[in-house]
Amino acid sequence: MAHGLMVVWEMISNQAPFMEGKEGDIFAMLLRVRFRNKLSVLEGTNAIRDAFTSKLDPVYGLTTFHGTLRVFDAEPLATPLDAEIKASTYAYGLMILGKFILRLPAEIAEEELPRLKGTLITVSYSPSRYPLAAKFAFS
């Protein structure tokens, strides 16, 4: 798994033009891979997150990832035991959204934030659904 993440990181870092149009798939892969919940995987996905969020246009990245996060949120849990992992993965997703938001010019952020309202309210007003996400995202 770690070797595969290294390949993805290398591709994003050195061959970004070949990744165009696949950003949503890469974001979805990052969210799914985090269910492994191993330290090397978590660190690898963090490195990919940082490389990807710094290279992508912030408006495009925000829009693409927001859609990916909403699909992830709608997916049912395989087992009730996965709830905590899903919550921490959702918090990871909120961090990705935050990285894109921070790169937006103020006037564009004003336009984009209302589109994120439902996603952000899900966590802030439903802490029972994602208790860890609420804890990490708003602490």
ZARO-382853 format. One record per atom (N, C-alpha, C, O): atom name; x, y, z. Coordinates in Angstrom, 1 decimal. Each point is the difference from the previous one (the first is absolute). Last residue first. Example, Ala and Ser with C-alpha at 12.3 -4.5 7.8 and 13.67 -1.06 7.14 Angstrom:
residues 2
[N, [12.8, -2.2, 7.1]]
[CA, [0.9, 1.1, 0.0]]
[C, [-0.8, 1.1, 0.8]]
[O, [0.5, 1.1, 0.1]]
[N, [-0.2, -6.8, -0.2]]
[CA, [-0.9, 1.2, 0.0]]
[C, [0.9, 1.2, 0.0]]
[O, [1.0, 0.0, 0.7]]
END
This chain:
residues 139
[N, [-11.8, 22.5, 16.6]]
[CA, [0.7, 0.2, 1.3]]
[C, [1.2, 0.9, -0.2]]
[O, [0.7, 0.3, 1.0]]
[N, [-4.1, -2.3, -4.3]]
[CA, [-0.3, 1.3, 0.7]]
[C, [0.6, 0.2, 1.3]]
[O, [-0.5, 0.7, 0.9]]
[N, [1.3, -4.6, -3.8]]
[CA, [-0.2, 1.1, -0.9]]
[C, [-0.3, 1.3, 0.7]]
[O, [0.4, 1.1, -0.6]]
[N, [0.2, -5.2, 3.0]]
[CA, [1.2, 0.4, -0.7]]
[C, [-0.2, 1.2, -0.9]]
[O, [0.9, 0.9, -0.1]]
[N, [-4.6, -2.7, 2.5]]
[CA, [1.0, 0.3, 0.9]]
[C, [1.2, 0.6, -0.6]]
[O, [0.6, 1.0, 0.4]]
[N, [-4.1, -2.6, -3.1]]
[CA, [-0.4, 1.2, 0.7]]
[C, [1.1, 0.5, 0.9]]
[O, [0.3, 1.1, 0.1]]
[N, [0.2, -5.3, -2.1]]
[CA, [0.2, 1.1, -1.0]]
[C, [-0.4, 1.3, 0.6]]
[O, [0.8, 1.0, -0.2]]
[N, [-1.4, -4.8, 2.8]]
[CA, [1.4, 0.3, -0.1]]
[C, [0.2, 1.1, -1.0]]
[O, [0.9, 0.9, 0.2]]
[N, [-5.4, -2.4, 0.4]]
[CA, [0.6, 0.6, 1.2]]
[C, [1.4, 0.4, -0.1]]
[O, [0.4, 1.0, 0.5]]
[N, [-4.5, -2.1, -3.7]]
[CA, [1.5, 0.1, -0.2]]
[C, [0.6, 0.6, 1.2]]
[O, [0.5, 1.1, -0.1]]
[N, [-5.1, -2.0, 0.4]]
[CA, [0.3, -0.7, -1.3]]
[C, [1.5, -0.1, -0.2]]
[O, [0.5, -1.1, -0.4]]
[N, [-2.2, 3.6, 4.0]]
[CA, [-0.2, -1.4, 0.3]]
[C, [0.3, -0.9, -1.3]]
[O, [0.4, -1.1, 0.1]]
[N, [-0.3, 5.9, -0.2]]
[CA, [1.2, -0.6, 0.5]]
[C, [-0.1, -1.5, 0.4]]
[O, [0.9, -0.7, 0.1]]
[N, [-3.4, 4.4, -2.9]]
[CA, [-0.3, -1.4, 0.1]]
[C, [1.3, -0.7, 0.6]]
[O, [0.5, -0.9, -0.5]]
[N, [-0.7, 5.6, -0.6]]
[CA, [-1.3, -0.2, 0.6]]
[C, [-0.4, -1.5, 0.2]]
[O, [-1.0, -0.3, 0.5]]
[N, [5.3, 1.8, -2.5]]
[CA, [-0.2, 0.8, 1.2]]
[C, [-1.4, -0.2, 0.7]]
[O, [0.0, 0.2, 1.2]]
[N, [1.2, -2.7, -5.2]]
[CA, [0.9, -0.3, 1.1]]
[C, [-0.3, 0.9, 1.2]]
[O, [-0.1, -0.6, 1.1]]
[N, [-2.4, 1.3, -5.0]]
[CA, [-0.2, -1.4, 0.4]]
[C, [0.9, -0.4, 1.2]]
[O, [-0.5, -0.7, 0.9]]
[N, [0.8, 5.0, -3.0]]
[CA, [-1.0, -0.1, 1.0]]
[C, [-0.2, -1.5, 0.4]]
[O, [-0.4, -0.2, 1.2]]
[N, [3.4, 1.2, -4.7]]
[CA, [0.5, 0.4, 1.3]]
[C, [-1.0, -0.1, 1.1]]
[O, [0.3, -0.2, 1.2]]
[N, [-1.6, -1.0, -5.5]]
[CA, [1.1, -0.9, 0.4]]
[C, [0.5, 0.5, 1.4]]
[O, [0.2, -0.9, 0.9]]
[N, [-3.4, 3.6, -3.1]]
[CA, [-0.5, -1.2, 0.4]]
[C, [1.0, -1.0, 0.6]]
[O, [-0.3, -0.7, 0.9]]
[N, [1.8, 4.9, -2.7]]
[CA, [-0.8, 0.1, 1.2]]
[C, [-0.6, -1.3, 0.5]]
[O, [0.2, -0.3, 1.2]]
[N, [2.5, 1.7, -5.3]]
[CA, [0.5, -1.0, 1.0]]
[C, [-0.8, -0.1, 1.2]]
[O, [0.2, -0.8, 0.9]]
[N, [-1.1, 4.0, -4.4]]
[CA, [-0.1, -1.3, -0.6]]
[C, [0.4, -1.1, 1.0]]
[O, [-0.4, -1.2, -0.2]]
[N, [1.0, 5.8, 1.3]]
[CA, [-1.4, -0.4, 0.1]]
[C, [-0.3, -1.4, -0.6]]
[O, [-0.9, -0.7, 0.5]]
[N, [5.4, 2.6, -0.8]]
[CA, [-0.4, -0.5, 1.3]]
[C, [-1.5, -0.3, 0.2]]
[O, [-0.3, -1.0, 0.6]]
[N, [2.4, 3.0, -4.6]]
[CA, [0.1, -1.4, 0.1]]
[C, [-0.5, -0.5, 1.3]]
[O, [-0.6, -1.1, 0.1]]
[N, [0.9, 5.8, -1.2]]
[CA, [-0.9, -0.7, -1.0]]
[C, [-0.1, -1.5, 0.3]]
[O, [-1.0, -0.6, -0.1]]
[N, [4.0, 3.3, 2.5]]
[CA, [-1.3, 0.4, 0.4]]
[C, [-1.1, -0.7, -0.9]]
[O, [-1.1, -0.3, 0.5]]
[N, [5.7, -0.3, -1.4]]
[CA, [-0.4, -0.8, 1.1]]
[C, [-1.4, 0.4, 0.5]]
[O, [-0.8, -0.9, 0.4]]
[N, [2.8, 3.4, -3.9]]
[CA, [-0.4, -1.3, -0.4]]
[C, [-0.5, -0.9, 1.1]]
[O, [-1.0, -0.7, -0.1]]
[N, [2.8, 4.9, 1.1]]
[CA, [-1.2, 0.2, -0.7]]
[C, [-0.6, -1.3, -0.6]]
[O, [-1.2, -0.2, -0.1]]
[N, [5.5, 0.2, 2.4]]
[CA, [-1.2, 0.3, 0.9]]
[C, [-1.3, 0.1, -0.8]]
[O, [-1.0, -0.5, 0.5]]
[N, [4.9, -2.6, -2.4]]
[CA, [-0.1, 1.4, 0.2]]
[C, [-1.3, 0.3, 0.8]]
[O, [-1.0, -0.7, -0.2]]
[N, [3.2, -4.2, 0.7]]
[CA, [-0.9, 0.8, -0.8]]
[C, [0.2, 1.5, 0.3]]
[O, [0.1, 0.4, 1.2]]
[N, [2.1, -4.1, 1.1]]
[CA, [0.7, 0.5, -1.2]]
[C, [-0.9, 0.9, -0.9]]
[O, [0.5, 0.6, -0.9]]
[N, [-2.1, -2.8, 4.9]]
[CA, [1.1, 0.9, 0.4]]
[C, [0.7, 0.6, -1.2]]
[O, [0.6, 1.1, 0.1]]
[N, [-3.9, -4.5, -0.7]]
[CA, [-0.6, 1.2, 0.4]]
[C, [1.1, 1.1, 0.3]]
[O, [-0.2, 1.1, -0.4]]
[N, [1.6, -5.5, -0.4]]
[CA, [-0.5, 0.6, -1.2]]
[C, [-0.6, 1.4, 0.3]]
[O, [0.3, 1.0, -0.7]]
[N, [0.9, -3.7, 4.3]]
[CA, [1.2, 0.4, -0.8]]
[C, [-0.3, 0.7, -1.3]]
[O, [0.7, 0.9, -0.3]]
[N, [-4.2, -2.7, 2.9]]
[CA, [0.6, 1.2, 0.7]]
[C, [1.2, 0.4, -0.8]]
[O, [0.2, 1.2, -0.1]]
[N, [-2.3, -5.2, -1.2]]
[CA, [-0.8, 1.2, -0.4]]
[C, [0.6, 1.3, 0.6]]
[O, [0.1, 1.0, -0.7]]
[N, [1.9, -5.0, 2.0]]
[CA, [0.3, 0.3, -1.4]]
[C, [-0.8, 1.2, -0.5]]
[O, [0.5, 0.9, -0.6]]
[N, [-1.3, -2.4, 5.0]]
[CA, [1.3, 0.6, -0.1]]
[C, [0.4, 0.3, -1.5]]
[O, [0.5, 1.1, -0.2]]
[N, [-4.4, -3.6, 1.0]]
[CA, [-0.2, 1.5, 0.4]]
[C, [1.3, 0.7, 0.0]]
[O, [0.0, 1.2, -0.4]]
[N, [0.2, -5.8, -0.3]]
[CA, [-0.6, 0.7, -1.1]]
[C, [-0.3, 1.4, 0.2]]
[O, [0.2, 0.9, -0.8]]
[N, [1.3, -3.5, 4.4]]
[CA, [1.1, 0.1, -1.0]]
[C, [-0.5, 0.8, -1.3]]
[O, [0.7, 0.8, -0.5]]
[N, [-3.9, -2.1, 3.6]]
[CA, [0.8, 1.1, 0.6]]
[C, [1.2, 0.3, -1.0]]
[O, [0.3, 1.2, -0.2]]
[N, [-2.8, -5.0, -0.7]]
[CA, [-0.8, 1.2, -0.3]]
[C, [0.7, 1.3, 0.5]]
[O, [0.0, 1.0, -0.7]]
[N, [1.9, -5.1, 1.8]]
[CA, [0.2, 0.2, -1.4]]
[C, [-0.8, 1.3, -0.5]]
[O, [0.5, 0.7, -0.8]]
[N, [-1.1, -2.2, 5.2]]
[CA, [1.3, 0.5, -0.1]]
[C, [0.3, 0.3, -1.5]]
[O, [0.7, 1.0, -0.3]]
[N, [-4.8, -3.1, 1.2]]
[CA, [0.0, 1.3, 0.6]]
[C, [1.4, 0.7, -0.1]]
[O, [0.1, 1.2, -0.4]]
[N, [-0.6, -5.7, -1.0]]
[CA, [-0.6, 0.9, -0.9]]
[C, [0.0, 1.4, 0.5]]
[O, [0.1, 1.0, -0.8]]
[N, [1.5, -4.3, 3.6]]
[CA, [0.9, 0.2, -1.1]]
[C, [-0.6, 1.0, -1.0]]
[O, [0.7, 0.9, -0.5]]
[N, [-3.4, -2.2, 4.1]]
[CA, [1.1, 0.8, 0.5]]
[C, [1.0, 0.3, -1.2]]
[O, [0.5, 1.2, -0.1]]
[N, [-4.1, -4.2, -0.7]]
[CA, [-0.5, 1.4, 0.2]]
[C, [1.1, 0.9, 0.4]]
[O, [0.1, 1.2, -0.5]]
[N, [-0.1, -6.1, -0.4]]
[CA, [0.7, 0.9, -0.9]]
[C, [-0.4, 1.5, 0.2]]
[O, [0.6, 0.9, -0.6]]
[N, [-2.5, -4.8, 2.9]]
[CA, [1.3, 0.3, 0.5]]
[C, [0.8, 1.0, -0.9]]
[O, [0.9, 0.6, 0.5]]
[N, [-5.3, -2.4, -1.7]]
[CA, [0.0, 1.1, 1.0]]
[C, [1.3, 0.4, 0.6]]
[O, [0.2, 1.1, 0.4]]
[N, [-0.3, -3.1, -5.4]]
[CA, [-0.3, -0.5, 1.4]]
[C, [-0.1, 1.1, 0.9]]
[O, [0.6, 1.1, -0.2]]
[N, [-0.3, -0.2, -4.3]]
[CA, [0.0, -1.4, -0.2]]
[C, [-0.4, -0.7, 1.4]]
[O, [-0.8, -0.9, 0.0]]
[N, [-1.0, 5.9, -1.5]]
[CA, [1.1, -0.7, 0.7]]
[C, [-0.1, -1.5, -0.2]]
[O, [-1.1, -0.6, -0.1]]
[N, [-0.8, 4.2, -3.6]]
[CA, [-0.3, -0.6, 1.3]]
[C, [1.2, -0.7, 0.6]]
[O, [1.0, -0.3, -0.7]]
[N, [-1.2, 4.8, -2.5]]
[CA, [0.3, -1.4, 0.0]]
[C, [-0.3, -0.6, 1.3]]
[O, [0.4, 0.5, 1.1]]
[N, [-0.6, 4.3, -2.0]]
[CA, [-1.2, -0.8, -0.3]]
[C, [0.2, -1.5, 0.0]]
[O, [-1.0, -0.7, 0.1]]
[N, [4.7, 3.8, 0.5]]
[CA, [-0.9, 0.1, 1.1]]
[C, [-1.3, -0.8, -0.2]]
[O, [-0.5, -0.6, 1.0]]
[N, [3.6, 0.9, -4.5]]
[CA, [0.6, -0.8, 1.1]]
[C, [-1.0, 0.0, 1.2]]
[O, [-0.2, -1.0, 0.6]]
[N, [-0.8, 3.8, -4.2]]
[CA, [-0.2, -1.4, -0.4]]
[C, [0.5, -0.9, 1.1]]
[O, [-0.7, -0.9, 0.4]]
[N, [1.6, 5.4, 0.2]]
[CA, [-1.5, -0.2, 0.1]]
[C, [-0.3, -1.4, -0.3]]
[O, [-0.9, -0.7, 0.6]]
[N, [5.3, 2.1, -1.2]]
[CA, [-0.3, -0.1, 1.4]]
[C, [-1.5, -0.3, 0.2]]
[O, [-0.4, -0.8, 0.9]]
[N, [1.9, 1.8, -5.3]]
[CA, [0.5, -1.3, 0.5]]
[C, [-0.3, -0.3, 1.4]]
[O, [-0.4, -1.1, 0.4]]
[N, [-0.7, 5.3, -2.2]]
[CA, [-0.8, -1.0, -0.6]]
[C, [0.4, -1.4, 0.5]]
[O, [-0.8, -0.8, 0.3]]
[N, [3.5, 4.4, 0.9]]
[CA, [-1.2, 0.1, 0.7]]
[C, [-1.0, -1.1, -0.5]]
[O, [-0.7, -0.7, 0.8]]
[N, [4.9, 1.2, -3.0]]
[CA, [0.0, -0.7, 1.3]]
[C, [-1.3, 0.1, 0.8]]
[O, [-0.4, -1.0, 0.6]]
[N, [0.7, 3.4, -4.7]]
[CA, [0.2, -1.4, -0.2]]
[C, [0.0, -0.8, 1.3]]
[O, [-0.7, -1.0, 0.1]]
[N, [0.6, 5.7, 0.1]]
[CA, [-1.3, -0.5, -0.6]]
[C, [0.1, -1.5, -0.2]]
[O, [-0.9, -0.8, 0.4]]
[N, [4.8, 3.0, 1.2]]
[CA, [-1.1, 0.1, 1.0]]
[C, [-1.3, -0.7, -0.5]]
[O, [-0.6, -0.7, 0.7]]
[N, [4.3, 1.1, -3.7]]
[CA, [0.2, -1.0, 1.1]]
[C, [-1.1, 0.0, 1.0]]
[O, [-0.4, -1.1, 0.4]]
[N, [0.3, 4.4, -3.7]]
[CA, [-0.2, -1.3, -0.6]]
[C, [0.1, -1.1, 1.0]]
[O, [-0.8, -0.9, 0.1]]
[N, [1.9, 5.2, 1.3]]
[CA, [-1.4, 0.0, -0.3]]
[C, [-0.4, -1.4, -0.6]]
[O, [-1.0, -0.6, 0.4]]
[N, [5.6, 1.6, 0.5]]
[CA, [-0.8, -0.2, 1.2]]
[C, [-1.5, -0.1, -0.2]]
[O, [-0.7, -0.7, 0.7]]
[N, [4.7, -1.2, -3.9]]
[CA, [-0.7, 1.3, 0.1]]
[C, [-1.0, -0.1, 1.2]]
[O, [-0.7, -1.0, 0.1]]
[N, [4.9, -2.3, 0.2]]
[CA, [-1.3, 0.2, -0.7]]
[C, [-0.5, 1.5, 0.2]]
[O, [0.3, 0.6, 1.0]]
[N, [3.7, -2.2, 1.2]]
[CA, [0.2, 0.0, -1.5]]
[C, [-1.3, 0.4, -0.7]]
[O, [0.0, 0.6, -1.1]]
[N, [0.4, -1.3, 5.9]]
[CA, [0.8, 1.2, -0.3]]
[C, [0.2, 0.1, -1.6]]
[O, [0.3, 1.1, -0.4]]
[N, [-2.8, -4.7, 2.4]]
[CA, [-0.7, 1.3, 0.3]]
[C, [0.9, 1.2, -0.4]]
[O, [-0.6, 1.1, -0.2]]
[N, [2.4, -5.5, -0.3]]
[CA, [-1.2, 0.2, -0.9]]
[C, [-0.6, 1.4, 0.2]]
[O, [-0.3, 0.7, -0.9]]
[N, [3.8, -2.2, 3.8]]
[CA, [0.5, 0.2, -1.4]]
[C, [-1.1, 0.4, -0.9]]
[O, [0.1, 0.9, -0.8]]
[N, [-1.3, -2.1, 5.2]]
[CA, [0.8, 1.3, 0.0]]
[C, [0.5, 0.3, -1.4]]
[O, [-0.1, 1.2, -0.5]]
[N, [-2.1, -5.3, 1.1]]
[CA, [-0.9, 1.1, 0.3]]
[C, [0.7, 1.3, -0.2]]
[O, [-0.5, 0.9, -0.7]]
[N, [3.1, -4.8, 0.7]]
[CA, [-0.7, 0.2, -1.2]]
[C, [-1.0, 1.2, 0.0]]
[O, [-0.1, 0.8, -0.9]]
[N, [2.3, -2.0, 4.9]]
[CA, [0.9, 0.5, -1.0]]
[C, [-0.6, 0.3, -1.3]]
[O, [0.2, 1.0, -0.7]]
[N, [-2.8, -3.2, 4.0]]
[CA, [0.2, 1.4, 0.3]]
[C, [1.0, 0.7, -1.0]]
[O, [-0.2, 1.1, -0.4]]
[N, [-0.6, -5.7, 0.1]]
[CA, [-1.1, 0.8, -0.6]]
[C, [0.1, 1.4, 0.4]]
[O, [-0.5, 0.9, -0.7]]
[N, [3.8, -3.8, 2.4]]
[CA, [0.0, 0.1, -1.4]]
[C, [-1.1, 0.8, -0.6]]
[O, [0.2, 0.8, -1.0]]
[N, [-0.2, -1.7, 5.6]]
[CA, [1.0, 0.9, -0.3]]
[C, [0.2, 0.2, -1.6]]
[O, [0.2, 1.1, -0.4]]
[N, [-3.2, -4.4, 2.0]]
[CA, [-0.5, 1.4, 0.4]]
[C, [1.0, 1.0, -0.4]]
[O, [-0.3, 1.1, -0.5]]
[N, [1.5, -5.5, -0.1]]
[CA, [-1.0, 0.4, -1.0]]
[C, [-0.5, 1.4, 0.3]]
[O, [-0.2, 0.8, -0.9]]
[N, [3.2, -2.8, 3.9]]
[CA, [0.7, 0.3, -1.3]]
[C, [-1.0, 0.4, -1.0]]
[O, [0.4, 0.9, -0.9]]
[N, [-2.2, -2.2, 5.1]]
[CA, [0.8, 1.2, 0.1]]
[C, [0.7, 0.3, -1.4]]
[O, [0.0, 1.2, -0.4]]
[N, [-4.6, -3.9, 0.5]]
[CA, [1.4, -0.3, 0.4]]
[C, [0.8, 1.3, -0.1]]
[O, [-0.2, 0.8, -0.9]]
[N, [-4.6, -1.8, -0.4]]
[CA, [0.3, 0.5, 1.3]]
[C, [1.3, -0.4, 0.6]]
[O, [0.2, -0.3, 1.1]]
[N, [-3.2, -0.5, -5.2]]
[CA, [1.0, -0.9, 0.4]]
[C, [0.4, 0.3, 1.5]]
[O, [0.4, -0.8, 0.7]]
[N, [-3.3, 3.6, -3.3]]
[CA, [-0.7, -1.0, 0.8]]
[C, [1.0, -1.1, 0.5]]
[O, [-0.4, -0.8, 0.9]]
[N, [1.6, 4.4, -3.9]]
[CA, [0.1, 0.3, 1.4]]
[C, [-0.7, -1.0, 0.9]]
[O, [0.3, 0.0, 1.2]]
[N, [-0.6, -0.1, -6.0]]
[CA, [1.2, -0.6, 0.5]]
[C, [0.2, 0.3, 1.5]]
[O, [0.6, -0.8, 0.7]]
[N, [-4.2, 2.7, -3.1]]
[CA, [-0.2, -1.5, 0.2]]
[C, [1.2, -0.6, 0.6]]
[O, [-0.1, -0.8, 0.9]]
[N, [0.3, 5.4, -2.0]]
[CA, [-1.0, -0.2, 1.1]]
[C, [-0.2, -1.5, 0.2]]
[O, [-0.1, -0.4, 1.2]]
[N, [2.9, 1.7, -4.7]]
[CA, [0.6, 0.4, 1.2]]
[C, [-1.0, -0.3, 1.2]]
[O, [0.5, -0.5, 1.0]]
[N, [-2.0, -0.2, -5.4]]
[CA, [1.0, -1.0, 0.4]]
[C, [0.6, 0.3, 1.3]]
[O, [0.1, -0.8, 0.9]]
[N, [-2.9, 4.0, -2.9]]
[CA, [-0.8, -1.1, 0.5]]
[C, [0.9, -1.1, 0.5]]
[O, [-0.3, -0.7, 1.0]]
[N, [2.4, 4.4, -3.0]]
[CA, [-0.6, 0.4, 1.3]]
[C, [-0.8, -1.2, 0.6]]
[O, [0.1, -0.3, 1.1]]
[N, [1.6, -0.3, -5.5]]
[CA, [1.0, 0.0, 1.0]]
[C, [-0.5, 0.4, 1.4]]
[O, [0.4, -0.7, 1.0]]
[N, [-3.4, 0.9, -4.6]]
[CA, [0.4, -1.4, 0.3]]
[C, [1.1, -0.1, 1.0]]
[O, [-0.1, -0.9, 0.9]]
[N, [-1.1, 5.2, -2.4]]
[CA, [-1.1, -0.6, 0.8]]
[C, [0.3, -1.4, 0.4]]
[O, [-0.3, -0.4, 1.1]]
[N, [3.3, 2.6, -4.1]]
[CA, [0.1, 0.5, 1.4]]
[C, [-1.1, -0.6, 0.9]]
[O, [0.3, -0.4, 1.1]]
[N, [0.9, -0.1, -6.0]]
[CA, [-0.1, -1.2, 0.9]]
[C, [0.0, 0.5, 1.5]]
[O, [0.1, -0.9, 0.8]]
[N, [0.5, 3.8, -4.7]]
[CA, [-1.3, -0.6, -0.2]]
[C, [-0.2, -1.2, 0.9]]
[O, [-1.1, -0.6, 0.1]]
[N, [6.0, 2.0, -0.8]]
[CA, [-1.1, 0.9, -0.2]]
[C, [-1.2, -0.8, -0.4]]
[O, [0.0, -0.9, -0.8]]
[N, [4.6, -0.7, 1.6]]
[CA, [-1.1, -0.3, 1.0]]
[C, [-1.2, 0.9, -0.3]]
[O, [-1.0, -0.3, 0.7]]
[N, [5.1, 0.6, -3.2]]
[CA, [-0.6, -1.3, -0.3]]
[C, [-1.1, -0.4, 1.0]]
[O, [-0.8, -0.9, -0.3]]
[N, [3.4, 4.9, 0.9]]
[CA, [-0.8, 0.1, -1.2]]
[C, [-0.7, -1.3, -0.4]]
[O, [-1.1, 0.0, -0.6]]
[N, [4.3, 0.1, 4.4]]
[CA, [-1.4, 0.6, 0.2]]
[C, [-0.8, 0.1, -1.2]]
[O, [-1.2, -0.3, 0.0]]
[N, [5.7, -1.8, 1.5]]
[CA, [-0.7, -0.2, -1.2]]
[C, [-1.5, 0.5, 0.1]]
[O, [-0.9, -0.7, -0.5]]
[N, [4.2, 1.0, 4.1]]
[CA, [0.8, 0.1, -1.1]]
[C, [-0.7, -0.2, -1.4]]
[O, [0.6, 0.3, -1.0]]
[N, [-2.7, -0.3, 5.6]]
[CA, [1.1, 0.9, 0.1]]
[C, [0.7, 0.2, -1.4]]
[O, [0.5, 1.2, -0.2]]
[N, [-4.0, -4.3, 0.6]]
[CA, [-0.6, 1.3, 0.3]]
[C, [1.2, 1.0, 0.0]]
[O, [-0.2, 1.1, -0.6]]
[N, [1.4, -5.6, 0.2]]
[CA, [-0.8, 0.5, -1.2]]
[C, [-0.5, 1.4, 0.1]]
[O, [0.0, 0.8, -0.9]]
[N, [2.1, -2.9, 4.6]]
[CA, [1.0, 0.4, -1.1]]
[C, [-0.7, 0.5, -1.2]]
[O, [0.5, 0.9, -0.7]]
[N, [-3.2, -2.5, 4.2]]
[CA, [0.7, 1.2, 0.4]]
[C, [1.0, 0.5, -1.1]]
[O, [0.0, 1.2, -0.4]]
[N, [-2.1, -5.4, -0.1]]
[CA, [-1.0, 1.1, -0.2]]
[C, [0.7, 1.3, 0.3]]
[O, [-0.2, 1.0, -0.7]]
[N, [2.7, -4.8, 1.6]]
[CA, [-0.1, 0.2, -1.4]]
[C, [-1.0, 1.2, -0.3]]
[O, [0.3, 0.8, -0.9]]
[N, [0.2, -2.1, 5.3]]
[CA, [1.2, 0.6, -0.4]]
[C, [0.0, 0.3, -1.5]]
[O, [0.4, 1.1, -0.5]]
[N, [-3.8, -3.7, 2.5]]
[CA, [-0.2, 1.5, 0.3]]
[C, [1.2, 0.8, -0.4]]
[O, [-0.1, 1.1, -0.4]]
[N, [0.3, -5.8, -0.2]]
[CA, [-1.0, 0.6, -0.9]]
[C, [-0.2, 1.5, 0.3]]
[O, [-0.2, 0.8, -0.9]]
[N, [2.9, -3.3, 3.8]]
[CA, [0.7, 0.2, -1.3]]
[C, [-1.0, 0.6, -1.0]]
[O, [0.4, 0.9, -0.8]]
[N, [-2.1, -2.0, 5.1]]
[CA, [0.9, 1.1, 0.0]]
[C, [0.7, 0.3, -1.3]]
[O, [0.2, 1.1, -0.3]]
[N, [-2.9, -5.0, 0.7]]
[CA, [-0.8, 1.2, 0.0]]
[C, [0.9, 1.3, 0.0]]
[O, [-0.3, 0.9, -0.7]]
END
